[in-house]
Amino acid sequence: MVQPEFTLGIEEEYLLVDPQSGALVEAPDGLMAACAADLQDQVSPEFLQCQIEIGTKPCANISEARDDLRRLRAGVAKHAAVYGLAPIAASCHPFADWKAQHHTNKQRYNELDRDLGGVVRRMLICGMHVHIGLSDDPMRADLMRQMSYFLPHLLALSTSSPFWNGRDSGLASYRISVFDNLPRTGLPPHFESWSDYERSVQILIDLGVIEDSSRIWWDLRPSSRFPTLETRIMDVQPWMEDTLTLAALNQCLMRMLWRLRVKNQRWRIYDRFLIGENRWRAQRYGTSEGLIDFGAAQIAPFSTLIDELIDLLGEDADALGCRPEIERAAVIVQHGNSSIRQRAVFKDAQKQGGDNTDQMRAVVQHLIEEFHSGL
């Protein structure tokens, strides 16, 4: 069997804010035009007018992805600064009111607003998606079932949305709770084959329920545009290097599962009910509590799970040239991911006095600084 290239592509969604007030600001037409002229089709408006989306080119390795992602982030930051704005990469704005936002006047987004009603209007959330190149469709279906086991691990590492509407939500990823209100979201179903997947999707297309598979928003899906598996469960990352660690983990996981497949082995398929419990634990606690290790029949500390995962993926990381990136996952756990850092900033701001708005603005300022670090 010919080894896939395991190319990777990264998509990120950012929010635009006023650096002084921390408030959301709708993207001026001139800003979007400047970004498009500079970054071409790698930048686009998103559902809400305060959002902007970027996407890397298909990259052969993590080094190429770093260069392209840095260029895109720096380009958006540069053009936003001309208008006195700054991008932040957090999956929820700490204090914005979703009811005050307006969706972008674009056919696709107008149709979403019409078809999905009130639930889509709450979509003041940002995510990151990682595409891994797999041109063999049957393999995409097979690896999608196995890869689902690791989706809670990726979510826990990535959580960056503890605040919603000016309050601590009590969740590490409030974004997930908002997104799950949409239809055709959550963990992907277990399809036995690619033909089973195509047959199920085609039923909805034939009935006019969806126009194509791009209206399916599972945590992991075969891309409708590219020959890839697209992981969508992750919160967006303020630090670019955290994005690259998550991308490298996705790439290595796919290669590891392929490596097992060519040896007539596979990762055990667990019921969606059980994986869903880990998904909830990741959404609620991030990295601060453990996930269920179903093989050991116990709740394992997240640090232990990540150490085991790094060991499991060592051969694949070496083959793909991304060992430093996957080993950085242990650093994220040790020092805290974005949801933990945001809460720490809020707590420090409380000690300085002021009201809740001042404390939330401190969190936004922290997110601005993290976005610009490393550019």
C-alpha positions, -999 to 999 in steps of 0.1 A, spaced: 0 0 0 14 34 -10 19 57 20 -3 88 20 15 121 20 -3 132 52 -2 168 40 -18 192 65 -38 224 63 -49 247 91 -80 269 92 -85 295 120 -112 320 128 -104 352 146 -124 380 163 -117 417 157 -116 439 187 -109 475 197 -76 473 217 -87 501 240 -121 489 250 -117 452 242 -151 453 225 -159 435 192 -158 456 160 -173 447 127 -146 443 99 -146 474 77 -149 467 40 -114 483 35 -99 459 59 -113 428 41 -102 442 8 -67 449 20 -64 414 35 -77 398 3 -53 418 -19 -24 407 3 -34 371 12 -56 363 -17 -80 334 -12 -64 324 20 -85 349 39 -123 354 39 -151 368 60 -169 345 84 -205 342 95 -204 372 118 -191 406 106 -167 407 135 -149 376 124 -123 368 98 -110 334 87 -77 322 73 -65 290 58 -30 278 51 -21 261 18 -17 223 18 16 219 36 40 190 33 52 193 69 49 213 101 77 237 91 58 248 60 27 251 81 45 274 106 58 297 79 24 300 62 4 304 94 28 331 107 25 350 74 -13 348 75 -15 359 112 9 387 107 -9 399 76 -43 400 94 -27 418 124 -9 443 101 -40 453 82 -62 453 113 -38 478 129 -43 503 101 -80 505 112 -71 507 149 -82 471 154 -65 439 167 -73 402 161 -77 377 189 -78 339 186 -101 327 214 -132 306 208 -154 330 227 -151 367 234 -150 372 272 -178 397 275 -195 404 241 -233 400 237 -241 378 208 -274 396 203 -256 427 193 -238 410 164 -248 409 127 -241 382 102 -222 388 70 -244 396 40 -233 367 18 -256 341 2 -242 312 22 -246 330 55 -280 344 46 -292 308 38 -278 296 72 -297 323 90 -329 314 72 -325 277 76 -312 275 112 -330 304 128 -322 314 164 -295 288 171 -272 301 144 -275 337 156 -257 326 188 -227 315 169 -203 341 183 -176 314 184 -144 306 167 -127 273 160 -97 258 143 -98 230 118 -70 207 107 -70 189 73 -49 158 69 -44 146 33 -58 111 26 -68 106 -10 -82 71 -5 -119 74 3 -123 39 20 -93 48 41 -109 81 51 -140 62 63 -120 36 82 -97 61 99 -126 84 108 -141 57 130 -108 51 148 -97 87 151 -129 95 170 -114 80 201 -88 108 203 -111 138 197 -117 145 234 -79 146 240 -75 172 213 -104 193 226 -91 192 262 -57 205 250 -72 232 230 -99 247 253 -99 285 250 -135 296 258 -141 297 295 -161 331 295 -194 339 279 -213 371 280 -192 386 308 -193 356 331 -172 325 338 -192 297 322 -178 270 344 -167 252 312 -132 251 296 -149 252 262 -182 271 261 -179 271 224 -188 234 222 -221 240 240 -230 267 215 -220 248 184 -238 216 196 -271 235 192 -267 232 154 -279 200 136 -254 175 122 -228 183 149 -210 163 175 -191 131 172 -193 115 138 -214 84 133 -197 50 129 -200 42 92 -189 7 82 -176 19 48 -172 48 25 -203 37 6 -224 37 38 -212 73 44 -221 84 9 -254 67 10 -265 84 42 -254 119 30 -271 114 -3 -304 108 14 -303 143 29 -292 158 -4 -319 141 -24 -345 153 1 -332 189 -2 -323 190 35 -287 199 27 -271 210 -6 -239 190 -1 -218 175 27 -203 209 36 -235 213 57 -224 185 79 -204 199 109 -193 168 128 -162 170 151 -144 150 124 -156 147 88 -144 139 53 -139 173 37 -163 182 9 -137 202 -9 -104 184 -4 -92 148 -2 -87 151 36 -101 142 69 -109 174 87 -108 176 125 -131 204 137 -135 198 175 -107 221 186 -110 256 201 -88 282 183 -55 290 199 -41 324 210 -5 311 207 5 301 172 28 274 186 -2 257 204 -20 256 170 10 239 155 12 213 183 -25 204 177 -19 202 140 11 179 145 -8 157 168 -35 153 142 -10 145 115 8 119 137 -24 103 148 -35 98 112 -2 83 103 -2 60 134 -37 47 125 -26 42 89 5 24 101 -17 0 121 -40 -5 92 -12 -17 68 -3 -43 95 -39 -55 96 -44 -39 130 -66 -11 142 -75 10 171 -104 -4 190 -138 11 181 -156 24 212 -193 33 214 -200 69 208 -218 70 241 -185 63 259 -164 87 238 -191 113 243 -185 111 281 -148 119 275 -159 147 252 -180 162 280 -151 159 305 -128 177 280 -155 204 274 -160 209 312 -125 205 326 -100 209 297 -67 195 310 -74 200 347 -91 167 352 -85 133 336 -103 114 309 -115 78 310 -90 53 299 -113 26 286 -86 0 283 -75 4 319 -111 10 331 -101 41 351 -100 79 350 -64 87 342 -48 121 348 -45 141 316 -8 145 320 -4 107 320 -26 103 289 -5 129 270 28 113 280 14 80 267 2 96 235 36 112 229 53 78 233 27 62 210 33 87 183 71 88 185 78 68 154 53 89 134 66 122 147 101 113 137 89 102 102 70 135 98 96 157 113 74 171 141 87 155 174 93 189 191 58 200 183 41 169 197 64 169 228 52 204 234 17 190 243 32 180 277 43 216 282 8 228 275 -6 205 301 22 214 326 18 252 322 -19 255 313 -37 259 281 -56 291 271 -87 285 293 -65 282 323 -44 312 314 -74 334 308 -89 325 342 -55 333 358 -55 368 341 -90 374 353 -82 364 389 -51 387 389 -72 416 376 -97 410 404 -69 416 429 -62 450 412 -98 462 419 -122 477 394 -154 461 382 -161 430 361 -158 449 328 -123 460 337 -113 424 345 -128 411 313 -109 438 294 -77 426 310 -84 392 295 -90 406 261 -57 426 263 -40 393 273 -54 376 242 -42 404 220 -7 401 234 -7 363 229 -18 366 193 10 389 185 37 369 202 59 350 178 48 369 147 
